[in-house]
Amino acid sequence: MGGAPLSGVRILDLSRVLSGPFATMQLADLGADVWKVEPKEGDPSRDLCPPSIDGESAYYQSVNRNKRSLCIDFRHPEAGALLLKMAEKADVVVENFLPRVKEKLGIDYEAVRARNPQVVYCSISGFGQTGPYADRPGLDNIFQGMAGLMAVTGPNSRPVKCGERVADMVAGLNAALAIVAALRARDRDGEGQFIELSLVDCLVALQAPQISNYFATGEQTPKVGNGSYFSAPTDSYETADRPINICVMSNKHWKAMCSALGAEDWVHDPRFTNNSDRVRHRTELDKLIVPLFRARTADHWVSVLGGAGVPIGLVLDYAEVFSDPQIQQNGMGARISDGSGRTVPTIGLPVRYGRTPAELRLPPPLLGEHGRKILSEAGLSAAEIEAALESSLLVSNGPAEAA
């Protein structure tokens, strides 16, 4: 059994709120040592409550496990110099500042590379490092609108965003993948590099199937709600007690569904011969299906259609998700402890490694919890650390700070 895949990799995490912290949490789960550097007010996500868990924002806790926190005053005249010193000891630097902010601090890529030529420097922004929108702030619904996602989401009415902050999350995943790829390239040739990605670009790329349809036709893909532009019957359907989702994308599924419903004659109906026909005649098809589904319970249809090999599932709320036997089998509900009695709930690890497992090691850190320890590892002497505290460059917080 090997160690965690990224054991030995050190990450200087200057990012905050969601996209950057989600990226660095993926890497921390894989064994990287993440130094989370926060301003003296803390990562802004600490203030995004209620709800909270043991007095800490649930939002903050969602993307900051397996990290250690150092808190400094970013307005202090020595802040940039301290960050550069820490960057000398890092394999990776991650930030999601506006371009002008990192330049003011003096921690842009060129400044960091001058101290650490092998560094992998990942810059996450809303719109890109250059261009007319480079200095614009943005939040997830802004990116969803500008990437075209709202134009294909929901029923044919006012714009509708996805329920989750999908731009931040997909950007975080892309950033984590890019960092791992850059580390692999550095292992090969010994050179670091600059990586940049934007939330709006990542969200555009996420829509490849829908956008490919636009490329093919030159026409905007219409909104189809919970249905699909590409297949039918695919939608949410009401049953006698609760909704179900069905997705029929092949003739094999269609024939299995017709057989399970006792409607074999539908297979030979010229309106429903193949998927293209069913998409064109989805309204007529739904008129046949809807009354059948409403006559029996969701569990009945999951048993009957699922047993026949038709893709079907219940629409679950979060309480049901984490009581579902398959989700429980996969370990997606977990708890993580720091060994001193502080335990928080967390989402389990979605990827399971046969030889080099990812780990749940540390709960999300208290603000500044590991400041002295991190600065010592960054090469500062005890006297320099005390001077940083006395000048209020280093902000001391948390019961473990003296450890």
C-alpha positions as CSV (number, residue, x, y, z in Angstrom):
1,M,0.0,0.0,0.0
2,G,1.5,3.3,-1.1
3,G,1.1,6.7,0.5
4,A,-1.4,9.4,-0.6
5,P,-0.7,10.3,-4.3
6,L,0.4,13.9,-3.6
7,S,2.2,13.3,-0.3
8,G,5.3,15.6,-0.2
9,V,3.7,18.3,-2.4
10,R,3.4,21.7,-0.6
11,I,0.8,24.2,-1.7
12,L,0.6,27.9,-0.8
13,D,-3.1,28.6,-1.1
14,L,-3.9,32.3,-1.3
15,S,-7.3,31.7,-2.7
16,R,-10.6,32.4,-1.0
17,V,-14.4,31.7,-1.1
18,L,-15.0,28.7,-3.4
19,S,-13.2,28.0,-6.7
20,G,-9.7,28.1,-5.4
21,P,-10.4,26.5,-2.1
22,F,-12.3,23.7,-3.8
23,A,-9.3,23.1,-6.1
24,T,-6.8,23.0,-3.2
25,M,-9.1,20.8,-1.1
26,Q,-9.0,18.2,-4.0
27,L,-5.2,18.3,-3.8
28,A,-5.2,18.2,0.0
29,D,-7.4,15.1,-0.1
30,L,-4.8,13.5,-2.3
31,G,-2.1,14.1,0.4
32,A,-0.8,17.6,-0.4
33,D,0.2,19.8,2.5
34,V,-1.9,23.0,2.0
35,W,-0.9,26.2,3.7
36,K,-4.2,28.2,3.6
37,V,-3.2,31.9,4.0
38,E,-6.1,34.2,5.1
39,P,-6.4,37.9,5.8
40,K,-7.0,39.0,9.4
41,E,-10.7,39.1,8.7
42,G,-10.5,35.5,7.5
43,D,-11.6,33.9,4.3
44,P,-14.9,35.8,3.3
45,S,-16.7,32.4,3.2
46,R,-16.3,32.2,7.0
47,D,-19.0,35.0,7.2
48,L,-21.4,33.2,4.9
49,C,-23.8,32.0,7.5
50,P,-26.2,30.8,8.7
51,P,-26.1,27.9,8.7
52,S,-23.0,27.1,10.8
53,I,-21.5,24.0,12.3
54,D,-20.1,24.5,15.8
55,G,-20.0,28.3,15.2
56,E,-18.2,28.0,11.8
57,S,-19.8,28.7,8.5
58,A,-21.0,25.6,6.8
59,Y,-20.0,27.2,3.5
60,Y,-16.4,27.6,4.6
61,Q,-16.3,24.1,6.0
62,S,-17.4,22.6,2.7
63,V,-14.2,23.3,0.8
64,N,-11.4,23.6,3.4
65,R,-10.8,20.3,5.1
66,N,-7.3,18.8,5.1
67,K,-5.6,22.2,5.2
68,R,-3.7,24.3,7.8
69,S,-4.4,28.0,8.3
70,L,-2.1,31.0,8.7
71,C,-3.6,34.4,9.2
72,I,-1.8,37.6,8.2
73,D,-2.6,41.3,7.7
74,F,-2.5,41.7,3.9
75,R,-2.3,45.5,4.4
76,H,0.9,45.3,6.4
77,P,3.9,46.6,4.5
78,E,5.7,43.3,4.9
79,A,2.9,41.1,3.8
80,G,4.2,40.7,0.2
81,A,7.7,39.9,1.4
82,L,6.4,37.2,3.8
83,L,4.3,35.6,1.1
84,L,7.3,35.5,-1.3
85,K,9.4,33.8,1.4
86,M,6.6,31.2,1.9
87,A,6.4,30.7,-1.9
88,E,10.1,29.8,-1.9
89,K,9.1,26.6,0.0
90,A,6.1,25.8,-2.1
91,D,5.7,23.4,-5.0
92,V,2.4,25.2,-6.0
93,V,0.9,28.6,-5.5
94,V,-2.8,29.1,-6.0
95,E,-4.5,32.5,-6.0
96,N,-7.8,34.0,-7.3
97,F,-7.1,37.6,-6.8
98,L,-8.0,40.2,-9.4
99,P,-4.9,40.9,-11.4
100,R,-4.3,44.4,-9.9
101,V,-4.4,43.0,-6.4
102,K,-1.6,40.4,-6.8
103,E,0.5,43.0,-8.6
104,K,0.0,45.4,-5.7
105,L,1.1,42.8,-3.2
106,G,4.1,41.9,-5.4
107,I,3.2,38.2,-5.6
108,D,2.5,37.8,-9.3
109,Y,4.0,34.9,-11.2
110,E,7.1,36.6,-12.3
111,A,7.9,37.7,-8.8
112,V,7.3,34.2,-7.4
113,R,9.2,32.5,-10.2
114,A,12.3,34.8,-9.5
115,R,12.4,33.2,-6.1
116,N,11.3,29.7,-7.0
117,P,11.9,28.8,-10.7
118,Q,10.2,25.4,-10.3
119,V,7.0,26.7,-8.9
120,V,3.6,25.8,-10.5
121,Y,1.6,29.0,-10.2
122,C,-2.2,28.7,-10.8
123,S,-4.2,31.8,-11.2
124,I,-8.0,31.5,-11.2
125,S,-10.1,34.5,-12.2
126,G,-13.6,35.3,-13.2
127,F,-13.0,36.3,-16.8
128,G,-9.3,35.9,-17.5
129,Q,-6.0,37.7,-16.8
130,T,-6.3,40.0,-19.8
131,G,-9.1,41.4,-21.9
132,P,-11.9,43.9,-21.4
133,Y,-13.4,42.1,-18.4
134,A,-10.2,41.1,-16.6
135,D,-10.7,43.4,-13.6
136,R,-14.4,42.7,-13.2
137,P,-15.6,41.0,-10.1
138,G,-18.1,38.2,-10.5
139,L,-20.2,35.5,-8.8
140,D,-21.5,32.3,-10.0
141,N,-24.9,33.5,-11.4
142,I,-23.0,36.2,-13.4
143,F,-20.8,33.5,-15.0
144,Q,-23.8,31.2,-15.6
145,G,-25.5,33.9,-17.5
146,M,-22.5,35.0,-19.5
147,A,-21.5,31.5,-20.4
148,G,-24.9,30.8,-21.9
149,L,-25.9,28.2,-19.3
150,M,-29.0,30.1,-18.2
151,A,-30.2,30.2,-21.8
152,V,-30.6,26.4,-21.8
153,T,-31.6,25.8,-18.2
154,G,-35.2,25.5,-16.9
155,P,-38.5,25.8,-18.6
156,N,-39.1,28.3,-21.4
157,S,-39.5,31.4,-19.1
158,R,-37.2,33.8,-17.3
159,P,-33.5,32.8,-16.9
160,V,-32.9,30.0,-14.4
161,K,-29.5,29.2,-12.8
162,C,-28.3,25.8,-11.7
163,G,-29.0,25.2,-8.0
164,E,-25.3,24.6,-7.2
165,R,-22.5,27.1,-7.8
166,V,-21.4,25.1,-10.8
167,A,-19.0,27.7,-12.3
168,D,-16.9,27.7,-9.1
169,M,-17.0,24.0,-8.7
170,V,-16.0,23.1,-12.3
171,A,-13.3,25.7,-12.3
172,G,-11.9,24.2,-9.1
173,L,-11.9,20.7,-10.7
174,N,-10.2,22.1,-13.8
175,A,-7.6,23.9,-11.7
176,A,-6.8,20.8,-9.6
177,L,-6.4,18.7,-12.8
178,A,-4.2,21.4,-14.4
179,I,-2.0,21.5,-11.3
180,V,-1.5,17.8,-11.2
181,A,-0.6,17.8,-15.0
182,A,1.9,20.7,-14.4
183,L,3.5,18.8,-11.5
184,R,3.8,15.7,-13.8
185,A,5.4,17.9,-16.5
186,R,7.8,19.3,-13.9
187,D,8.8,15.7,-12.8
188,R,9.6,15.1,-16.5
189,D,11.6,18.2,-17.3
190,G,12.3,20.0,-14.0
191,E,10.4,23.2,-15.0
192,G,7.5,24.9,-13.3
193,Q,4.9,27.0,-15.2
194,F,2.1,29.5,-15.1
195,I,-1.4,28.2,-15.3
196,E,-4.4,30.4,-15.7
197,L,-8.1,29.7,-16.1
198,S,-11.3,31.6,-15.7
199,L,-14.7,30.6,-14.4
200,V,-16.5,31.7,-17.5
201,D,-14.2,29.7,-19.8
202,C,-14.6,26.6,-17.7
203,L,-18.4,26.9,-17.7
204,V,-18.4,27.4,-21.5
205,A,-16.3,24.2,-21.9
206,L,-18.6,22.3,-19.6
207,Q,-21.4,22.7,-22.1
208,A,-19.7,20.8,-24.9
209,P,-22.7,18.7,-25.9
210,Q,-25.1,21.6,-26.0
211,I,-22.6,23.9,-27.7
212,S,-21.7,21.2,-30.3
213,N,-25.4,21.2,-31.2
214,Y,-25.2,25.0,-31.8
215,F,-22.1,24.5,-33.9
216,A,-23.9,21.9,-36.0
217,T,-27.1,24.0,-36.6
218,G,-26.2,27.6,-35.9
219,E,-29.3,27.7,-33.7
220,Q,-29.8,28.2,-30.0
221,T,-30.7,25.0,-28.2
222,P,-34.2,25.5,-26.8
223,K,-35.0,25.1,-23.1
224,V,-36.6,21.7,-22.3
225,G,-36.7,21.9,-18.5
226,N,-36.0,18.4,-17.0
227,G,-36.2,16.9,-20.4
228,S,-33.5,16.4,-23.0
229,Y,-33.0,17.9,-26.4
230,F,-31.2,14.7,-27.5
231,S,-33.5,11.9,-26.3
232,A,-37.0,10.9,-25.4
233,P,-38.6,9.8,-23.2
234,T,-36.2,11.6,-20.9
235,D,-37.8,13.8,-18.2
236,S,-39.1,13.9,-14.7
237,Y,-42.5,12.3,-14.4
238,E,-45.1,12.4,-11.6
239,T,-46.2,9.1,-10.1
240,A,-48.9,8.4,-7.5
241,D,-46.7,9.7,-4.7
242,R,-43.5,11.4,-5.9
243,P,-41.5,12.2,-9.0
244,I,-39.1,9.9,-10.9
245,N,-36.5,10.6,-13.5
246,I,-36.4,8.4,-16.6
247,C,-33.7,8.6,-19.3
248,V,-34.2,6.5,-22.5
249,M,-31.3,7.1,-24.9
250,S,-31.3,3.9,-26.9
251,N,-33.6,1.6,-28.7
252,K,-32.6,-1.1,-26.2
253,H,-33.9,1.0,-23.3
254,W,-37.0,1.9,-25.3
255,K,-37.9,-1.7,-26.1
256,A,-37.3,-2.7,-22.5
257,M,-39.5,0.1,-21.3
258,C,-42.3,-0.9,-23.6
259,S,-42.1,-4.5,-22.6
260,A,-42.2,-3.6,-18.9
261,L,-45.2,-1.3,-19.4
262,G,-47.0,-4.0,-21.4
263,A,-47.0,-1.7,-24.4
264,E,-45.1,-3.7,-27.0
265,D,-47.1,-2.1,-29.8
266,W,-45.4,1.2,-29.1
267,V,-42.2,-0.3,-30.4
268,H,-43.7,-0.6,-33.9
269,D,-45.4,2.8,-33.8
270,P,-43.8,4.8,-36.7
271,R,-43.7,7.9,-34.5
272,F,-41.4,6.1,-32.0
273,T,-39.2,3.9,-34.2
274,N,-35.9,5.4,-33.2
275,N,-34.7,8.2,-30.9
276,S,-35.0,10.9,-33.6
277,D,-38.6,9.9,-34.1
278,R,-39.3,9.9,-30.4
279,V,-37.7,13.3,-29.9
280,R,-39.9,14.8,-32.7
281,H,-43.0,13.2,-31.2
282,R,-42.2,13.7,-27.5
283,T,-45.5,15.4,-26.8
284,E,-47.5,12.5,-28.2
285,L,-45.3,10.1,-26.4
286,D,-45.8,11.9,-23.0
287,K,-49.5,11.8,-23.5
288,L,-49.3,8.0,-23.4
289,I,-46.7,7.7,-20.6
290,V,-47.9,10.3,-18.1
291,P,-51.2,8.6,-17.2
292,L,-49.5,5.2,-16.7
293,F,-46.9,6.6,-14.3
294,R,-49.4,8.5,-12.3
295,A,-51.4,5.3,-11.6
296,R,-48.7,3.6,-9.5
297,T,-46.1,4.6,-6.9
298,A,-42.5,5.7,-7.6
299,D,-41.2,2.6,-5.8
300,H,-43.3,0.4,-8.1
301,W,-41.8,2.0,-11.2
302,V,-38.3,1.9,-9.9
303,S,-38.7,-1.8,-9.3
304,V,-40.5,-2.6,-12.6
305,L,-38.5,-0.4,-15.0
306,G,-35.2,-0.6,-13.1
307,G,-35.6,-4.3,-13.1
308,A,-36.0,-4.2,-16.8
309,G,-32.8,-2.3,-17.3
310,V,-34.4,1.1,-17.9
311,P,-32.4,4.1,-16.5
312,I,-34.7,5.4,-13.7
313,G,-34.2,7.0,-10.3
314,L,-36.0,8.8,-7.5
315,V,-35.7,12.5,-7.0
316,L,-34.1,12.7,-3.5
317,D,-33.6,15.5,-1.1
318,Y,-30.4,15.6,0.9
319,A,-31.7,13.7,3.9
320,E,-32.7,10.9,1.5
321,V,-29.4,11.1,-0.4
322,F,-27.4,10.3,2.8
323,S,-29.8,7.6,3.9
324,D,-29.7,5.9,0.5
325,P,-28.1,2.5,0.7
326,Q,-25.9,3.0,-2.3
327,I,-24.6,6.4,-1.1
328,Q,-23.9,4.9,2.3
329,Q,-22.1,1.9,0.7
330,N,-19.9,4.4,-1.2
331,G,-19.1,6.3,2.0
332,M,-20.3,9.7,0.8
333,G,-21.4,10.8,4.2
334,A,-18.4,11.1,6.5
335,R,-17.1,12.8,9.7
336,I,-13.6,14.1,10.3
337,S,-11.9,14.8,13.6
338,D,-8.7,16.7,14.6
339,G,-8.1,14.3,17.5
340,S,-8.9,16.8,20.2
341,G,-12.7,16.2,20.2
342,R,-13.6,18.6,17.4
343,T,-15.5,16.6,14.8
344,V,-17.4,18.0,11.7
345,P,-19.5,16.3,9.1
346,T,-18.1,16.3,5.6
347,I,-18.8,14.8,2.1
348,G,-16.9,11.6,1.5
349,L,-14.2,11.0,-1.1
350,P,-15.8,10.3,-4.5
351,V,-12.7,8.7,-6.0
352,R,-11.3,5.5,-4.4
353,Y,-7.7,4.5,-5.1
354,G,-6.7,0.9,-4.9
355,R,-3.1,1.5,-3.9
356,T,-2.6,5.2,-2.9
357,P,-5.7,6.2,-1.0
358,A,-6.8,9.8,-0.5
359,E,-7.4,10.7,3.1
360,L,-9.6,12.7,5.4
361,R,-7.0,13.9,7.8
362,L,-7.9,17.3,9.2
363,P,-11.2,19.2,9.7
364,P,-11.4,22.7,8.2
365,P,-8.9,24.8,10.2
366,L,-9.8,27.5,12.7
367,L,-8.6,31.0,11.5
368,G,-4.8,31.2,11.9
369,E,-4.7,27.9,13.8
370,H,-1.3,26.8,12.5
371,G,0.5,30.1,12.0
372,R,3.6,29.6,14.0
373,K,4.1,26.1,12.7
374,I,3.7,27.1,9.1
375,L,6.1,30.0,9.4
376,S,8.7,27.8,11.0
377,E,8.4,25.3,8.1
378,A,8.7,28.3,5.7
379,G,12.2,29.0,7.2
380,L,11.5,31.8,9.7
381,S,13.3,31.7,13.0
382,A,11.6,31.9,16.3
383,A,12.7,35.5,16.7
384,E,11.3,36.4,13.3
385,I,8.0,34.7,14.1
386,E,7.7,36.6,17.3
387,A,8.5,39.9,15.5
388,A,5.7,39.1,13.0
389,L,3.3,38.6,15.9
390,E,4.4,41.8,17.6
391,S,4.0,43.9,14.5
392,S,0.6,42.3,13.8
393,L,1.8,40.9,10.5
394,L,1.0,37.5,11.8
395,V,-2.4,37.3,13.5
396,S,-2.6,34.6,16.2
397,N,-5.9,32.7,16.6
398,G,-7.0,29.3,17.7
399,P,-6.1,27.0,20.6
400,A,-3.6,25.1,18.5
401,E,-1.6,28.2,17.5
402,A,1.1,27.7,20.1
403,A,1.6,24.0,19.1
